Amino acid sequence: MTETMQKLAQKLEASISSVILGKEQQIRLIITSFFSGGHVLLDDIPGTGKTTLARALAASVDGKLGRIQFTPDLLPADVTGIQYYDMNSGKFILKKGPVFTNIVLADEINRATPRTQSAMLECMGEAQVTLDGTTYPLPQPFFVIATQNPVEFEGTFPLPEAQTDRFFMRLSLGYPEREAEISMMERYKADADVPLSSVRPVCSCEDILAVRNAVQQITVSRKIREYIADIVQATREDTRLTLGVSPRGTLALMRGAQAYAGIQGRDFVLPDDVKAVAVPILAHRIITGVQNRLRLSSSGEEIISSILEKLPSPVD
């Protein structure tokens, strides 16, 4: 099954890379999160391709896409849907919101009020929506890819820790390399939507569900589990931090390492797999002593990287 997982990851990566140039590692990490059953927060400056990347991923999967443009006047019902009374049938009918899809693009999520942001918590954590005491399961697979711009303060509401912890990974695309940017201009010179419109599905929802089950079967040895526990414990003891990684983060790091190993074609986890996913999985789950609202200057990534450098890797 790992060979199938690797081939599927390669197809998805090739499909997304046809639209987003020069960001192979970031795309690979998003696929890792997708295969793990986690959600992704793209936290970056405007214009770096966050929304385009999310749309490219959605177009590469034969599933339903829901898009939510978060604004300050957006209501929770605009996200989850409502139940209304139908006079003709004499029954309450569910009008589904955009979360009742396989892939949800939550664009500029930090522009919505905390009340609306919290409407996503149950969706992301339990893949279900509760309306008027009735619980409705969301379609499977269910995957949220959210974007936010960290440099705009007016009209934004920073995500609280409980919300950011629901995201499996937080990633930043950053500026493209010079050659990639030149190629981008050539590819997009006629029409900005031409490359995206050419993307076709390379897998089905059933393929993704099968891969997610296979990820759980990838072997994590005792030494690797101890290594993950040491990394997490180091964040809880680091004097630079006021909050370390939660147990949810521990499990996320293990699952991410399993998925990353799987897309490399292996059925067992190596220390390098843990290191490859540790920063995007853990950096947003810690709170530094001085937390700067301008997230690009946050030292969370550097702290996790320094912990990885200090801790010895397990050997067989």
C-alpha positions in Angstrom: 0.0 0.0 0.0 2.9 2.4 0.6 3.8 2.1 -3.1 0.3 3.2 -4.0 0.5 6.0 -1.4 3.8 7.2 -2.9 2.4 7.2 -6.5 -0.7 9.0 -5.4 1.4 11.7 -3.6 3.5 12.1 -6.7 0.4 12.6 -8.9 -1.0 15.2 -6.5 2.3 17.0 -6.2 2.7 17.1 -10.0 -0.8 18.4 -10.4 -0.4 21.2 -7.9 3.1 22.0 -9.0 1.8 22.8 -12.5 0.1 25.8 -10.9 2.4 26.7 -8.0 6.0 26.8 -9.1 9.1 26.3 -6.9 7.3 25.2 -3.7 7.8 21.4 -3.9 8.5 21.0 -0.1 5.5 23.0 1.0 3.2 21.1 -1.4 4.6 17.8 -0.1 3.8 18.9 3.5 0.3 19.8 2.5 -0.2 16.4 0.9 1.2 14.9 4.1 -1.4 16.7 6.1 -4.1 15.7 3.7 -3.1 12.0 4.0 -3.0 12.3 7.8 -6.5 13.6 8.0 -5.4 17.0 9.4 -6.1 20.6 8.4 -3.7 23.2 7.1 -3.4 26.9 7.9 -1.5 28.9 5.2 -0.2 31.9 7.1 1.6 34.3 4.7 1.7 37.7 3.2 -0.8 38.6 0.4 -0.1 37.6 -3.1 2.1 34.5 -2.5 -0.4 32.0 -4.0 -2.2 30.7 -0.9 -5.7 30.7 -2.4 -4.4 29.4 -5.7 -2.7 26.5 -4.0 -5.8 25.6 -2.1 -7.9 25.7 -5.3 -5.3 23.6 -7.2 -5.5 20.9 -4.5 -9.3 20.9 -4.6 -9.2 20.6 -8.4 -6.8 17.6 -8.1 -9.3 15.6 -6.1 -12.6 14.3 -7.5 -14.7 15.7 -4.6 -16.8 18.6 -3.6 -15.3 22.0 -2.9 -16.7 24.6 -0.6 -15.3 28.1 -0.4 -15.9 30.5 2.5 -14.8 34.1 2.2 -14.5 35.2 5.8 -15.5 38.7 6.6 -16.4 40.6 9.8 -20.1 40.3 9.1 -20.1 36.6 8.4 -22.4 34.6 10.8 -21.9 31.1 12.1 -25.0 30.0 10.1 -23.2 31.1 7.0 -20.6 28.5 7.7 -22.5 25.5 9.1 -26.0 26.1 7.6 -29.4 26.4 9.3 -32.5 24.4 10.1 -35.7 26.1 8.9 -39.4 25.2 9.2 -41.0 24.3 5.9 -44.7 25.3 6.0 -45.6 22.9 3.2 -44.2 19.7 4.7 -44.6 20.8 8.3 -41.0 19.7 9.1 -37.7 21.3 9.8 -35.3 21.1 6.9 -31.6 21.4 6.9 -30.0 24.0 4.6 -26.4 22.9 4.4 -23.6 25.4 4.7 -20.4 25.3 2.7 -18.7 23.0 5.2 -20.8 20.1 3.9 -18.1 19.4 1.3 -14.9 17.3 1.1 -12.5 20.2 0.8 -13.2 23.6 2.4 -11.3 26.7 1.4 -11.5 29.1 4.4 -10.2 32.3 2.8 -8.8 34.9 5.2 -10.2 33.1 8.2 -8.8 35.8 10.7 -11.2 38.4 9.2 -14.2 36.7 10.9 -15.3 37.4 14.4 -14.3 34.9 17.2 -17.9 33.7 17.3 -17.8 32.7 13.6 -14.3 31.3 13.9 -15.6 29.0 16.7 -18.2 27.6 14.4 -15.3 25.8 12.6 -14.0 24.2 15.8 -16.5 21.3 15.9 -16.3 20.9 12.1 -12.5 20.6 12.2 -12.2 18.6 15.4 -15.0 16.1 15.0 -16.0 16.3 11.3 -19.6 17.1 12.3 -22.1 19.9 12.7 -24.6 20.2 15.5 -27.7 22.4 14.8 -30.6 22.7 17.3 -29.4 19.6 19.1 -29.1 17.4 16.0 -25.7 16.2 14.9 -24.9 15.9 11.2 -21.8 14.1 10.0 -19.7 15.9 7.3 -18.7 14.2 4.1 -15.5 12.1 4.1 -12.8 12.9 3.5 -13.1 16.3 5.1 -10.2 18.7 4.8 -10.0 22.4 5.7 -7.3 24.5 4.1 -7.4 28.0 5.6 -5.5 31.2 4.7 -4.7 34.3 6.6 -2.6 37.4 6.1 -0.5 38.2 9.1 0.4 41.8 8.1 -3.1 43.2 8.1 -4.3 44.4 11.5 -7.4 46.4 10.7 -10.6 44.4 10.6 -8.9 41.1 11.7 -9.3 38.9 14.7 -6.2 36.7 15.6 -7.0 33.1 15.9 -7.0 31.9 19.6 -4.8 29.1 20.7 -7.7 26.6 20.8 -8.4 27.4 17.1 -4.8 27.2 15.9 -4.3 23.9 17.7 -7.0 22.4 15.5 -4.8 22.9 12.5 -2.5 20.0 11.8 0.1 22.2 10.2 0.8 25.9 9.7 2.8 26.7 6.6 4.2 29.7 4.9 4.8 29.7 1.1 7.1 32.8 1.1 8.4 34.5 -2.0 9.3 32.3 -5.1 12.9 31.9 -6.3 13.9 34.2 -9.2 13.8 31.5 -11.9 10.4 30.2 -10.6 9.0 33.8 -10.7 10.2 34.2 -14.3 8.6 30.9 -15.3 5.4 32.0 -13.5 5.2 35.2 -15.6 5.6 33.1 -18.8 2.9 30.7 -17.7 0.4 33.3 -16.6 1.1 36.0 -19.3 -2.1 35.2 -21.2 -4.7 34.6 -18.5 -4.2 34.2 -14.7 -6.7 31.4 -14.6 -5.5 29.3 -17.5 -3.1 27.0 -15.6 -5.7 26.4 -12.8 -8.4 25.6 -15.3 -6.2 22.9 -16.8 -6.0 21.0 -13.6 -7.9 17.7 -13.6 -8.7 15.3 -10.8 -6.0 12.7 -10.3 -7.7 10.7 -7.5 -11.0 10.1 -5.9 -12.3 10.6 -2.4 -12.2 6.8 -1.9 -8.5 6.8 -2.8 -7.8 9.4 0.0 -9.8 7.4 2.5 -7.9 4.3 1.7 -4.6 6.2 2.0 -5.6 7.6 5.4 -6.3 4.1 6.7 -2.9 2.9 5.3 -1.1 5.7 7.1 -2.2 4.4 10.4 -0.6 1.0 9.6 2.9 2.4 9.1 5.2 1.2 11.8 6.4 3.6 14.5 9.1 1.9 16.5 9.6 2.3 20.3 12.7 4.4 19.7 10.8 6.7 17.3 8.0 7.1 19.8 10.5 8.0 22.5 12.2 10.5 20.2 8.8 12.2 19.6 8.1 12.3 23.3 11.5 13.8 24.0 10.8 16.6 21.5 7.4 17.4 23.0 8.8 17.3 26.6 11.6 19.7 25.5 9.0 22.3 24.5 7.4 22.0 28.0 10.7 22.5 29.8 12.1 25.3 27.5 12.4 28.5 29.5 11.7 30.5 26.3 8.2 29.2 26.2 5.1 29.8 28.3 3.2 27.0 26.8 4.5 23.7 25.4 3.1 21.2 23.0 -0.2 19.5 24.0 -0.8 15.7 23.8 -2.8 16.5 20.6 0.4 17.8 19.1 2.2 14.6 20.1 -0.2 12.5 18.3 -0.2 14.9 15.3 3.6 14.6 15.1 3.5 10.8 15.1 0.7 10.7 12.4 2.5 13.3 10.3 5.7 11.3 10.4 3.8 8.2 9.4 2.3 10.0 6.4 5.6 11.5 5.4 7.2 8.1 5.5 4.4 6.7 3.4 4.8 9.2 0.6 8.4 8.3 0.5 7.4 4.7 -0.2 8.3 3.3 3.3 6.2 1.4 5.7 8.2 2.5 8.7 9.2 5.9 10.2 12.7 7.2 10.4 14.0 10.1 12.5 14.3 12.2 9.4 10.5 11.8 8.8 9.9 13.3 12.3 12.3 16.2 11.6 10.7 16.9 8.3 7.3 17.6 9.7 8.1 18.7 13.3 8.3 22.5 12.6 5.1 22.9 10.7 3.2 20.6 13.1 4.5 22.0 16.4 5.6 25.6 15.9 2.0 27.0 16.0 1.2 24.9 19.1 3.6 26.7 21.4 3.6 30.2 22.9 6.8 32.1 23.3 7.6 34.4 26.2 7.0 37.5 24.1 4.3 36.7 21.4 4.4 39.1 18.5 1.2 39.6 16.6 3.2 39.9 13.4 3.5 36.2 13.0 6.3 36.3 10.4 8.6 37.5 13.3 7.5 34.7 15.6 10.3 32.6 17.0 8.3 29.4 17.3 9.9 27.9 14.2 13.4 28.7 15.4 12.7 27.3 18.9 11.5 24.0 17.5 14.4 23.9 15.1 16.9 24.4 17.9 15.3 21.6 19.9 15.7 19.3 17.0 19.3 20.2 16.6 20.1 19.6 20.3 18.3 16.3 20.7 20.2 13.3 19.5 18.5 11.2 16.9 17.7 7.6 17.8 19.8 4.9 16.1 19.0 1.3 15.4 
